[in-house]
């Protein structure tokens, strides 16, 4: 086996010593060189550290520019690639300097520079390798973005601040770095709350995150050890919980907000921290205000007022106009609500004052929505105040305020708010109509309700849809007697019918029953104009539906309303079927209503029902027990007149006197004719004290005709000539209204009656009152010719084609007049022929199959005439 030759040098050899010496020298040189470089690096590091410490001292002393110069210079001496950690550290410090500079000058520009520095440093460091430095810079980056957000691009910068802070939290745990952890938690809570205010989406999520982070911060920032941080966190927490209450757990979150506010003011006094104190009190005020409707409002609203007034110590009109306006607006809303609970006049007055203060800020051109909202509050306060004092003046002010709000709340821009405003405006006009210009204001109310109905739908706004249509129905029903009767009643019926599907008898019994009463009232009125039987039957069913809910024991007032309405419908039904049964049922229902409608408690309703009883008994008198029912009717009308008088209720007084007069006229046909006719005349004289010729011409003319009829009947028992002349004068008064071109039928009817009166005068003349028979006959002839002229004038309107029955009546009257003339005329042939022509004209209408009785009567007159004057 071949051996490998190995050269072996003896240790004693001089080569060995030379080699060793050489190696030692080389090693010593290498070591010396390494030690020299290490020393230089150590010196440089120590020197750099000294420079950085010096810069830090300068920064702490407020010499930011000098510190920045040092850090910037250092960056030129450090290689980013060879010494990345050192470079990142200096870059971080450079950013800190820019952050400090931002607090004194060019804030946005310097913050952006700081952010660039932080972001460059973060790119160099790594969370796993440099966790502390990396997380510190992320925290500072979050703070810089948060501060920049106050100056520009708020939403975007806040989002970046949140991202940086959440990145920092990966390292700064509560256990190892409790204070840093708490600080970051606070910053995150503040940022999320700010973001929630900025973004329309995910508000609930952002407010919830804010409360979670702030609650974490407070676990470390306890009041004993970190009082200021604790109170600041509580202050922001209060604001977050107040806002979160709009989305979930309202009462619980508001209570938390109030508790947080109370904790915050343990340290944040007005004297030491005026801004934070004001913000805290503002949060508390808003929380109390939101909590009040569900938790003892009489106690809670005053707490809200107290807190908001404390906030106003700082937020003055001069220094913080926007916040001042917001607080005054909130105070206005609170006083408005409180005014409906207690001390109404005082609180509403304060609501008005607060609204006016807010309007100093809310100029429509700059703050249109706030302007409109406060006008809404102002109008609401004036409207409620109108129930207490100065009704007209306050309603005018309420209307003016709401009309101002409508300049902003247009149907295109804010349809639902617009509709709500129109709805309220309609209610104001409806109330104003009770005080003045009734028809005009009710018409305006109807227009407002109709505008609201064009927006509210049964799907999206069922409650508002129902309320608006009910209001429209009520107004149209009230307007119906004033103009466009059928159109308004049809509108009312339609409005109520469209609302019916929205109310269920099981789930909304009260609303259901109320609507059924309104619907029934509208149908009853419609039945008087068209489809009488069907509409009255449906009306009765509606009232019966209401009475399933409204009992005498549970809802006496509503029960009485339904009973009275049912009776009204039954009176209409009586005109079509089962007259006596329906009228008796109506009377029973009116009597049931009077168990509630007593003269002492509800005199107006008492009088109204008594009037209805009177008219029902008058109708019932036509079927049986005439005298008894008329006596009962007279008594009922007299009961109504214990409430209605000429001074306080003139129109109702006039209406009942008219009904009483009609009933007395009927009674005069039964007994004590003269007595009851005189009483009827007195009743009608009371009527025309209100229904004067100038103010109410149609009603005046109608009453004068009734008075004329009473004089005609009175002439049958006393002073015929005098009473018949009075009747003619009364008819002629009516003709001042019933002009032939405007009211042809009324004109013709009245002038026909004048003809009848002249005929009666002619027949009542007594020869003993005249010096000679010739003068007697001449007087008779004059009266009969007047009658002929009157009937002839009536026949200009009463044509056989248009008014056949009236035509026949007038022709029959003419026949009678000519017959009378023929009996006193020396040459009767012409009069006889005219009488025959008139009777025959009447018989063209009074055929046996049309009216057998009148046919027989006129034929008898004709036969008698012909026999008398031998005209067979």
C-alpha positions in Angstrom: 0.0 0.0 0.0 1.5 3.3 -1.0 2.1 5.7 1.8 1.2 9.4 1.6 4.3 11.4 2.3 3.7 14.1 4.9 6.2 16.9 5.5 6.7 17.3 9.1 8.4 20.5 10.4 10.0 20.3 13.7 9.0 22.8 16.3 12.5 23.5 16.8 13.0 24.4 13.2 13.6 28.1 12.5 10.8 27.8 9.7 8.4 26.8 12.2 9.2 29.8 14.4 9.1 32.0 11.3 5.8 30.7 10.2 4.3 31.0 13.7 5.7 34.5 14.1 4.2 35.4 10.8 0.8 34.0 11.7 0.8 35.8 15.0 1.6 39.0 13.4 -1.1 38.6 10.8 -3.6 37.6 13.5 -2.6 40.6 15.7 -3.1 42.8 12.6 -6.5 41.4 11.9 -7.6 41.7 15.4 -6.3 45.1 15.7 -8.1 46.1 12.5 -11.4 44.6 13.7 -11.1 46.2 17.1 -10.4 49.5 15.4 -13.5 49.3 13.2 -15.7 48.2 16.1 -14.4 51.1 18.1 -15.1 53.5 15.3 -18.7 52.2 14.9 -19.2 52.3 18.6 -18.0 55.9 18.7 -20.3 56.8 15.7 -23.3 55.1 17.4 -22.5 56.9 20.7 -22.1 60.1 18.8 -25.3 59.7 16.9 -27.1 58.8 20.1 -25.8 61.9 21.7 -26.9 64.0 18.7 -30.4 62.4 18.8 -30.7 62.9 22.5 -29.7 66.5 22.0 -32.4 66.8 19.3 -34.9 65.2 21.6 -34.1 67.8 24.3 -34.5 70.5 21.8 -37.9 69.1 20.8 -39.0 68.8 24.4 -37.9 72.5 24.9 -40.1 73.5 22.0 -37.2 74.2 19.6 -38.8 72.1 17.0 -37.1 73.7 13.9 -33.6 73.0 15.5 -34.5 69.4 16.3 -35.9 68.9 12.8 -32.7 70.2 11.2 -30.6 67.7 13.3 -32.8 64.8 12.3 -32.8 65.7 8.7 -29.0 66.1 8.7 -28.7 62.7 10.4 -30.7 61.1 7.6 -27.9 62.1 5.2 -25.4 60.2 7.3 -27.3 56.9 7.7 -27.8 54.4 5.0 -31.3 53.1 4.7 -30.0 49.8 3.4 -27.0 49.2 5.7 -28.7 50.6 8.9 -32.4 50.3 8.2 -33.5 50.3 11.8 -31.5 53.4 12.6 -32.8 55.1 9.5 -36.4 54.3 10.4 -35.8 55.6 13.9 -34.6 58.9 12.7 -37.3 59.1 10.1 -39.8 58.5 12.8 -38.4 61.4 14.8 -38.4 63.6 11.8 -42.1 62.8 11.5 -42.6 63.7 15.2 -41.1 67.1 14.5 -43.4 67.8 11.6 -46.3 66.7 13.9 -45.2 69.3 16.5 -44.8 72.0 13.9 -48.4 71.3 12.7 -49.7 72.5 16.0 -48.3 76.0 15.4 -48.0 76.6 11.6 -49.2 75.2 8.3 -51.0 72.4 10.0 -52.2 70.4 7.0 -48.9 70.7 5.2 -46.8 69.6 8.2 -49.2 66.8 9.1 -48.8 65.4 5.6 -45.0 65.6 5.9 -45.2 63.8 9.2 -47.4 61.1 7.7 -44.9 60.6 4.8 -42.1 60.2 7.4 -44.1 57.6 9.4 -45.2 55.7 6.3 -41.6 55.5 5.1 -40.4 54.3 8.4 -43.1 51.6 8.6 -42.0 50.3 5.1 -38.6 49.6 6.6 -39.6 48.0 9.8 -41.5 44.7 10.3 -44.0 43.8 13.1 -42.3 40.5 13.7 -38.7 41.8 13.8 -39.2 45.2 15.2 -42.6 45.0 17.0 -42.1 47.9 19.5 -40.7 50.4 17.0 -43.2 49.3 14.3 -46.2 49.6 16.6 -45.1 53.0 18.0 -44.9 54.5 14.6 -48.3 53.0 13.6 -49.8 54.7 16.7 -48.2 58.0 15.8 -49.4 57.6 12.2 -53.0 57.0 13.4 -52.8 60.1 15.6 -51.5 62.2 12.6 -54.3 61.0 10.3 -56.8 61.7 13.1 -55.5 65.2 13.4 -55.4 65.8 9.7 -59.0 64.6 9.5 -60.1 67.7 11.4 -58.7 69.8 8.6 -59.5 68.0 5.3 -60.9 64.9 3.7 -62.3 63.9 7.1 -63.9 60.6 6.3 -60.9 59.2 4.3 -58.3 60.3 6.9 -60.3 58.9 9.8 -60.5 55.6 8.1 -56.7 55.6 7.7 -56.3 56.6 11.4 -58.4 53.6 12.4 -56.4 51.2 10.2 -53.1 52.5 11.8 -54.3 52.3 15.3 -55.7 48.8 14.9 -52.3 47.7 13.5 -50.6 49.2 16.6 -52.9 47.2 18.8 -51.5 43.9 17.5 -48.5 44.6 19.7 -49.6 46.9 22.5 -51.7 44.6 24.7 -53.5 45.5 27.8 -51.3 43.2 29.9 -47.8 44.4 28.7 -48.5 48.0 27.8 -51.7 49.0 29.6 -51.4 52.8 29.1 -50.5 52.6 25.5 -53.2 50.0 25.0 -55.8 52.3 26.6 -54.6 55.4 24.6 -55.0 53.5 21.4 -58.4 52.2 22.4 -59.5 55.7 23.2 -58.2 57.0 19.8 -60.1 54.2 18.1 -63.3 54.9 20.0 -63.1 58.6 19.1 -62.3 57.8 15.4 -65.2 55.3 15.0 -67.6 57.8 16.6 -66.4 60.4 14.1 -66.7 58.0 11.2 -70.2 57.1 12.2 -71.2 60.8 12.0 -69.7 61.1 8.5 -71.0 57.9 6.8 -74.6 57.2 6.0 -73.9 53.5 5.9 -73.1 51.2 8.8 -73.7 53.8 11.4 -74.9 51.3 14.0 -71.7 49.2 13.5 -69.4 52.2 13.8 -71.1 53.6 17.0 -71.1 50.1 18.5 -67.3 49.8 17.8 -66.8 53.2 19.3 -68.5 52.2 22.6 -66.5 48.9 22.7 -63.1 50.6 22.3 -64.0 53.3 24.8 -65.2 50.8 27.4 -61.8 49.0 27.0 -60.0 52.3 27.5 -61.9 53.1 30.7 -60.8 49.7 32.2 -57.3 51.1 32.3 -58.0 54.9 32.6 -59.7 54.6 36.0 -60.7 57.8 37.8 -58.3 57.4 40.7 -55.1 57.1 38.7 -55.9 58.7 35.4 -58.7 61.1 36.1 -58.4 63.3 33.0 -58.1 60.5 30.5 -61.0 58.7 32.3 -63.3 61.7 32.0 -62.3 62.4 28.4 -63.1 58.8 27.5 -66.5 59.0 29.4 -67.3 62.2 27.5 -66.9 60.6 24.1 -68.6 57.4 25.3 -71.6 59.4 26.3 -71.9 60.8 22.8 -71.5 57.4 21.3 -74.1 55.8 23.4 -76.6 58.6 22.7 -76.2 58.0 19.0 -76.2 54.2 19.3 -79.6 54.5 21.0 -81.1 55.5 17.7 -80.4 52.1 16.3 -80.7 49.6 19.2 -81.6 49.1 22.9 -82.7 52.7 23.1 -83.5 53.1 26.8 -80.5 51.0 27.9 -78.0 53.0 25.7 -79.4 56.3 26.8 -79.0 55.4 30.4 -75.4 54.5 29.7 -74.9 57.8 28.0 -76.3 59.7 31.0 -74.1 57.6 33.3 -71.0 58.4 31.2 -71.8 62.1 31.2 -72.2 62.1 35.0 -68.8 60.4 35.3 -67.2 62.8 32.9 -68.1 65.9 34.9 -66.5 64.6 38.0 -63.4 66.4 36.7 -64.4 68.3 33.6 -65.6 71.5 35.2 -66.6 74.6 33.3 -63.8 76.6 34.9 -60.9 74.2 34.0 -62.1 72.4 30.8 -64.9 74.6 29.4 -65.1 72.9 26.0 -65.1 69.4 27.3 -67.6 70.4 30.0 -69.9 71.9 27.4 -69.6 68.8 25.1 -70.4 66.6 28.0 -73.4 68.6 29.1 -74.6 68.7 25.6 -74.4 64.9 25.3 -76.3 64.6 28.6 -79.0 67.0 27.4 -79.5 65.1 24.2 -79.6 61.7 26.1 -82.2 63.0 28.6 -84.2 64.5 25.8 -84.3 61.2 23.9 -85.1 59.2 27.0 -87.9 61.5 28.3 -90.8 60.2 26.1 -90.4 56.7 27.6 -89.3 57.5 31.1 -91.2 60.0 33.3 -91.1 63.0 30.8 -92.2 65.5 33.5 -89.0 64.7 35.4 -86.6 63.9 32.6 -87.2 66.8 30.3 -86.2 69.4 33.0 -82.9 67.5 33.4 -82.4 67.8 29.6 -83.1 71.5 29.8 -80.7 72.0 32.7 -77.9 70.2 30.9 -78.4 72.1 27.6 -78.5 75.4 29.4 -75.1 74.5 31.0 -73.8 73.8 27.5 -74.9 77.2 26.4 -72.5 78.8 29.0 -69.7 77.9 26.5 -71.6 77.6 23.2 -72.6 81.3 22.9 -74.2 82.8 19.8 -71.1 85.0 19.2 -68.4 82.3 19.6 -70.2 79.1 18.4 -73.2 80.1 16.4 -73.8 76.7 14.8 -73.7 74.8 18.1 -75.8 77.6 19.7 -78.4 77.2 17.0 -78.5 73.4 17.4 -78.9 73.6 21.2 -81.7 76.2 20.9 -83.4 74.0 18.4 -83.3 71.1 20.8 -84.5 73.3 23.6 -87.4 74.3 21.4 -88.4 70.7 20.8 -88.1 69.9 24.5 -90.2 72.9 25.7 -92.7 72.0 23.0 -93.1 68.5 24.4 -93.0 69.6 28.1 -95.7 72.2 27.3 -98.1 69.4 26.5 -97.5 67.8 29.9 -97.4 70.7 32.4 -97.3 74.5 32.8 -98.4 74.7 29.1 -98.4 78.4 28.6 -95.0 79.0 30.2 -93.3 76.1 28.4 -94.8 76.9 25.0 -93.6 80.5 25.5 -90.1 79.2 26.1 -90.3 77.0 23.1 -91.2 80.0 20.9 -88.3 82.0 22.4 -85.8 79.2 21.8 -87.0 78.8 18.2 -86.5 82.5 17.6 -83.0 82.3 19.1 -82.2 79.4 16.7 -83.5 81.4 13.8 -80.8 83.9 14.4 -78.4 81.2 13.2 -80.6 79.2 10.8 -80.7 81.5 7.8 -82.7 79.8 5.0 -80.0 80.4 2.4 -77.3 78.8 4.5 -79.1 76.2 6.7 -82.3 75.4 4.8 -83.1 72.1 6.6 -82.4 73.5 10.1 -84.5 76.6 9.1 -87.4 74.5 8.1 -87.2 72.3 11.2 -87.3 75.2 13.6 -90.1 76.8 11.6 -92.0 73.5 12.1 -91.3 73.7 15.9 -92.3 77.3 16.0 -95.6 76.6 14.2 -96.3 73.7 16.4 -95.8 75.8 19.5 -98.1 78.6 18.2 -100.8 76.1 17.3 -100.9 74.5 20.8 -100.8 77.9 22.4 -103.8 78.9 20.3 -105.9 76.6 22.5 -105.0 78.7 25.5 -104.9 82.3 24.3 -105.2 84.6 21.3 -106.6 81.8 19.1 -106.7 83.7 15.8 -103.4 85.4 16.2 -101.5 82.3 17.2 -103.0 80.2 14.5 -102.0 82.8 11.9 -98.5 82.6 13.3 -98.5 78.8 13.2 -99.7 78.9 9.6 -97.0 81.4 8.6 -94.3 79.3 10.2 -95.4 76.1 8.4 -95.7 77.9 5.1 -92.0 79.0 5.6 -91.1 75.4 6.2 -92.8 74.4 3.0 -90.3 76.6 1.1 -87.7 74.0 1.9 -89.9 70.9 2.3 -91.0 70.5 -1.3 -92.7 67.4 -2.6 -89.8 66.7 -4.9 -87.0 67.1 -2.4 -88.6 65.9 0.9 -91.9 64.3 0.0 -92.8 62.7 3.3 -91.8 65.7 5.4 -93.7 67.9 2.9 -96.8 65.8 3.3 -96.6 65.9 7.2 -96.3 69.6 7.0 -99.3 69.9 4.7 -101.2 67.6 7.1 -100.5 69.9 10.1 -101.1 73.0 8.1 -104.5 71.6 7.2 -105.3 71.0 10.9 -104.4 74.7 11.6 -106.7 76.0 8.9 -109.4 73.7 10.2 -109.0 75.2 13.7 -108.9 78.7 12.3 -112.2 78.1 10.5 -113.9 77.9 13.9 -112.8 81.4 14.6 -113.2 83.3 11.2 -113.7 83.0 7.5 -115.1 79.5 7.9 -115.7 78.5 4.3 -112.4 80.0 3.1 -110.3 78.3 5.8 -112.0 75.0 5.5 -111.3 75.1 1.8 -107.7 75.7 2.4 -107.6 72.9 5.0 -109.1 70.6 2.3 -106.4 71.7 -0.2 -103.7 70.9 2.4 -105.1 67.4 3.2 -105.4 66.7 -0.6 -101.8 67.7 -1.1 -100.7 65.3 1.7 -102.8 62.4 0.2 -100.8 62.7 -3.0 -97.7 61.6 -1.1 -98.8 59.2 1.7 -99.5 55.7 0.5 -101.1 52.8 2.4 -98.0 50.7 1.9 -95.3 53.1 3.0 -97.2 55.4 5.4 -100.3 53.5 6.6 -100.8 55.6 9.7 -100.3 59.0 8.0 -102.3 57.7 5.0 -105.3 56.9 7.3 -105.1 60.1 9.3 -104.9 62.3 6.3 -107.8 60.7 4.5 -109.9 60.8 7.7 -109.2 64.5 8.0 -110.0 65.1 4.4 -113.3 63.3 4.8 -114.2 65.3 7.9 -113.5 68.6 6.1 -115.4 67.7 3.0 -118.4 66.6 5.1 -118.3 70.0 6.9 -117.9 71.9 3.6 -120.8 70.1 1.9 -123.6 72.4 3.2 -121.6 75.4 2.0 -120.9 74.6 -1.7 -120.7 71.7 -4.1 -122.7 69.5 -1.7 -122.7 66.3 -3.7 -119.1 66.6 -4.8 -117.9 67.2 -1.2 -120.0 64.4 0.2 -118.7 62.0 -2.4 -115.2 63.0 -1.6 -115.8 62.4 2.1 -117.3 58.9 1.4 -114.4 58.0 -0.8 -111.8 59.2 1.7 -113.4 57.2 4.6 -113.9 54.1 2.4 -110.2 54.1 1.3 -109.2 54.2 5.0 -111.4 51.3 6.1 -109.0 48.5 5.0 -106.3 49.9 7.3 -108.1 49.4 10.5 -109.0 46.0 12.0 -111.6 45.6 14.7 -109.4 43.2 16.7 -106.1 45.0 16.6 -107.3 48.6 16.4 -110.8 48.7 17.8 -110.9 52.3 18.8 -109.7 53.6 15.4 -111.9 51.1 13.6 -115.0 52.3 15.5 -114.3 56.0 15.1 -113.9 55.6 11.3 -117.1 53.6 11.1 -118.9 56.6 12.7 -117.4 59.0 10.2 -118.2 56.7 7.3 -121.7 56.3 8.5 -122.2 60.1 8.8 -121.0 60.6 5.3 -123.2 57.9 3.9 -126.2 59.3 5.7 -125.6 62.7 4.1 -125.1 61.0 0.7 -128.3 59.1 1.1 -130.2 62.4 1.1 -128.9 63.1 -2.4 -128.7 59.8 -4.2 -129.3 56.0 -3.9 -131.2 56.7 -0.7 -132.0 53.2 0.4 -128.6 51.6 -0.3 -126.6 54.4 1.3 -128.7 54.7 4.4 -128.6 50.9 4.8 -124.8 50.9 4.6 -124.7 53.9 7.0 -126.8 52.0 9.6 -124.5 49.0 9.3 -121.4 51.3 9.9 -122.9 52.7 13.1 -123.8 49.2 14.3 -120.1 48.1 13.7 -119.0 51.0 15.8 -121.4 50.0 18.6 -119.7 46.6 18.8 -116.8 48.5 20.4 -118.4 51.6 21.9 -120.6 50.7 24.8 -122.3 53.0 27.3 -120.0 51.8 30.0 -116.7 51.8 28.2 -116.9 54.7 25.8 -120.1 56.8 26.7 -119.3 59.8 24.5 -118.5 57.7 21.4 -121.5 55.4 22.2 -123.8 58.4 22.1 -122.3 59.6 18.8 -122.9 56.2 17.3 -126.4 56.0 18.6 -127.2 59.4 17.3 -125.7 58.6 13.9 -127.6 55.4 13.7 -130.9 57.2 14.4 -130.1 59.7 11.6 -129.6 56.8 9.2 -132.9 55.2 10.3 -134.8 58.4 9.7 -133.6 58.3 6.1 -134.5 54.6 5.8 -138.0 55.5 7.1 -138.6 57.5 3.9 -138.1 54.3 1.9 -139.4 51.4 4.0 -141.0 50.5 7.3 -141.6 54.1 8.1 -143.1 53.7 11.5 -140.7 51.0 12.6 -137.6 52.9 11.5 -138.8 56.2 13.1 -139.6 54.4 16.4 -136.1 52.8 16.3 -134.6 56.2 15.6 -136.4 57.7 18.6 -135.1 55.0 20.8 -131.6 55.5 19.7 -131.9 59.3 20.2 -133.2 58.6 23.7 -130.2 56.3 24.3 -127.8 59.1 23.2 -129.5 61.5 25.7 -128.4 59.2 28.5 -124.9 60.7 27.8 -125.9 64.0 26.2 -127.2 65.8 29.2 -127.9 69.5 29.1 -125.5 70.0 32.0 -122.5 68.1 30.6 -122.8 68.4 26.8 -125.4 71.1 26.1 -124.6 71.4 22.4 -125.1 67.7 21.7 -128.2 67.7 24.0 -129.7 70.4 21.9 -128.8 68.8 18.6 -130.4 65.5 19.6 -133.5 67.2 21.0 -133.9 68.9 17.6 -133.6 65.6 15.9 -136.2 64.0 18.2 -138.5 66.9 17.4 -138.2 66.4 13.6 -138.5 62.6 14.0 -141.7 63.0 16.0 -143.1 65.4 13.4 -142.5 62.7 10.7 -144.0 60.0 13.0 -147.1 62.2 13.4 -147.8 61.5 9.7 -148.3 57.8 10.4 -150.2 57.7 13.8 -151.1 59.6 16.9 -150.6 62.9 15.2 -151.5 65.2 18.1 -149.4 63.2 20.6 -146.3 63.0 18.4 -146.6 66.7 17.5 -146.8 67.6 21.2 -143.7 65.6 21.8 -142.0 67.3 18.9 -142.8 70.7 20.2 -141.5 69.9 23.6 -138.2 68.5 22.1 -137.7 71.7 20.1 -138.4 73.8 23.2 -135.8 71.7 25.1 -133.3 72.5 22.3 -134.0 76.2 22.7 -133.0 76.1 26.4 -129.4 75.7 24.9 -129.6 77.7 21.7 -130.1 81.5 22.0 -130.0 84.4 19.7 -126.8 85.8 21.1 -124.5 82.8 21.6 -125.7 80.4 18.9 -127.8 82.4 16.4 -127.7 80.0 13.5 -128.7 77.0 15.5 -131.3 79.1 17.2 -132.8 80.1 13.9 -132.8 76.5 12.6 -134.7 75.2 15.7 -137.1 78.1 15.6 -137.8 77.2 11.9 -138.4 73.5 12.9 -140.6 74.6 15.7 -142.6 76.9 13.4 -143.1 74.0 11.0 -144.3 71.7 13.8 -146.7 74.4 15.2 -148.1 74.8 11.7 -148.8 71.1 11.6 -150.3 71.2 15.1 -152.7 74.0 13.9 -154.2 71.5 11.6 -155.1 69.3 14.5 -156.3 71.6 17.3 -156.4 75.2 18.5 -155.7 76.5 15.0 -155.5 80.1 15.8 -153.3 79.6 18.9 -150.7 77.4 17.1 -150.6 79.6 14.0 -149.9 82.6 16.1 -147.1 80.7 17.9 -145.8 79.5 14.5 -145.7 83.1 13.3 -143.7 84.1 16.3 -141.2 81.3 15.7 -140.7 82.4 12.0 -140.3 86.0 13.2 -137.4 84.8 15.3 -135.9 83.1 12.3 -135.7 86.2 10.2 -133.8 88.1 12.9 -130.9 85.9 11.8 -131.8 85.0 8.3 -132.1 88.6 7.0 -132.7 89.6 3.4 -129.2 91.1 3.1 -127.2 88.3 4.8 -129.1 85.1 4.0 -131.5 86.0 1.2 -132.5 82.4 0.3 -133.3 81.5 3.9 -135.1 84.8 4.3 -137.3 84.1 1.2 -138.1 80.6 2.4 -139.2 81.8 5.8 -141.3 84.6 4.4 -143.1 82.1 2.3 -143.8 80.0 5.4 -145.1 83.1 7.2 -147.3 83.9 4.2 -148.7 80.4 4.4 -149.4 80.9 8.1 -151.2 84.1 7.3 -153.3 82.3 4.7 -154.4 79.7 7.3 -154.9 82.3 9.9 -157.2 84.1 7.6 -159.5 81.1 7.8 -160.2 81.8 11.5 -159.7 85.6 12.0 -159.5 88.8 10.1 -159.3 87.2 6.6 -158.8 90.3 4.6 -156.0 91.6 6.8 -154.2 88.3 7.1 -154.5 87.5 3.4 -153.0 90.9 2.6 -150.2 90.2 5.0 -149.6 86.9 3.3 -149.4 88.6 -0.1 -146.9 91.1 1.3 -144.8 88.2 2.7 -144.9 86.4 -0.7 -143.9 89.7 -2.5 -141.0 90.0 0.0 -139.9 86.5 -1.1 -140.1 87.6 -4.8 -137.4 90.1 -4.1 -135.1 87.1 -3.8 -136.8 84.6 -6.2 -136.1 86.5 -9.4 -137.6 84.8 -12.5 -134.3 84.6 -14.3 -132.3 83.2 -11.3 -134.9 81.0 -9.5 -137.7 80.4 -12.0 -139.4 77.6 -10.2 -139.4 79.3 -6.8 -140.6 82.5 -8.5 -143.5 80.6 -10.3 -144.5 78.7 -7.1 -144.6 81.9 -5.0 -146.5 84.0 -7.6 -148.9 81.1 -7.9 -149.5 81.4 -4.2 -150.1 85.1 -4.5 -152.8 84.2 -7.0 -154.4 81.8 -4.6 -154.3 84.5 -1.9 -156.0 87.1 -4.2 -158.6 84.4 -5.0 -159.2 83.9 -1.2 -159.5 87.6 -0.6 -162.0 87.9 -3.4 -164.0 85.0 -1.9 -163.8 86.5 1.6 -165.2 89.9 0.7 -168.5 90.9 2.4 -171.1 93.0 0.7 -171.8 94.7 3.9 -168.5 96.5 3.8 -169.3 98.2 0.5 -171.7 101.0 -0.3 -173.1 99.2 -3.3 -173.1 95.9 -5.0 -171.4 97.3 -8.0 -168.5 98.5 -5.8 -168.4 95.1 -4.2 -168.3 93.3 -7.5 -165.6 95.7 -8.8 -163.4 95.0 -5.7 -163.9 91.3 -6.3 -163.1 91.7 -10.0 -159.9 93.5 -9.2 -158.7 90.8 -6.8 -159.6 88.1 -9.3 -157.8 89.8 -12.1 -154.7 90.1 -9.9 -155.0 86.4 -9.3 -155.3 85.8 -13.1 -152.2 87.9 -13.7 -150.4 85.9 -11.0 -151.4 82.5 -12.4 -150.6 83.6 -15.9 -147.1 84.7 -14.8 -146.6 81.3 -13.1 -147.6 79.5 -16.3 -144.7 81.2 -18.1 -142.5 78.8 -16.1 -145.0 76.0 -15.4 -145.2 74.6 -18.9 -146.9 71.3 -19.5 -143.7 69.7 -20.9 -141.4 70.8 -18.1 -143.6 70.9 -15.0 -146.8 69.1 -15.9 -148.3 68.8 -12.4 -147.6 72.5 -11.6 -149.0 73.4 -15.0 -152.2 71.5 -14.2 -152.5 73.1 -10.8 -152.2 76.6 -12.2 -154.7 75.8 -15.0 -157.2 74.5 -12.4 -156.7 77.7 -10.4 -157.3 79.8 -13.5 -160.4 77.8 -14.2 -161.7 78.6 -10.8 -160.9 82.3 -11.1 -162.6 82.6 -14.4 -165.6 80.8 -13.0 -165.8 83.3 -10.2 -165.4 86.2 -12.6 -168.1 84.8 -14.8 -170.5 84.8 -11.8 -170.1 88.5 -11.3 -169.6 89.7 -14.9 -172.6 91.0 -16.8 -171.2 89.3 -20.0 -169.8 86.1 -18.7 -169.3 84.1 -21.9 -165.7 85.0 -22.4 -164.8 84.2 -18.8 -166.8 80.9 -19.0 -164.9 79.9 -22.1 -161.6 80.8 -20.5 -162.6 78.7 -17.5 -163.5 75.8 -19.7 -160.2 76.1 -21.6 -158.3 76.2 -18.3 -160.0 73.1 -16.8 -159.6 71.2 -20.0 -155.9 72.1 -20.0 -155.6 70.8 -16.5 -157.3 67.5 -17.5 -154.6 66.9 -20.1 -152.4 66.2 -17.1 -154.9 65.0 -14.5 -155.8 61.9 -16.4 -157.6 59.1 -14.5 -154.6 56.8 -14.6 -152.3 59.6 -13.3 -154.4 61.1 -10.5 -157.9 59.8 -10.3 -158.9 62.1 -7.4 -157.8 65.4 -9.1 -159.2 64.2 -12.4 -162.5 63.7 -10.7 -162.3 67.1 -8.9 -161.5 69.1 -12.0 -164.1 67.3 -14.1 -166.7 68.1 -11.3 -165.6 71.8 -11.5 -166.0 71.7 -15.3 -169.4 70.0 -15.2 -170.7 72.4 -12.6 -169.5 75.4 -14.7 -171.1 74.2 -17.8 -174.4 73.4 -16.1 -174.5 76.8 -14.4 -173.9 78.6 -17.7 -175.7 76.2 -19.9 -172.7 75.2 -21.9 -173.5 71.6 -22.4 
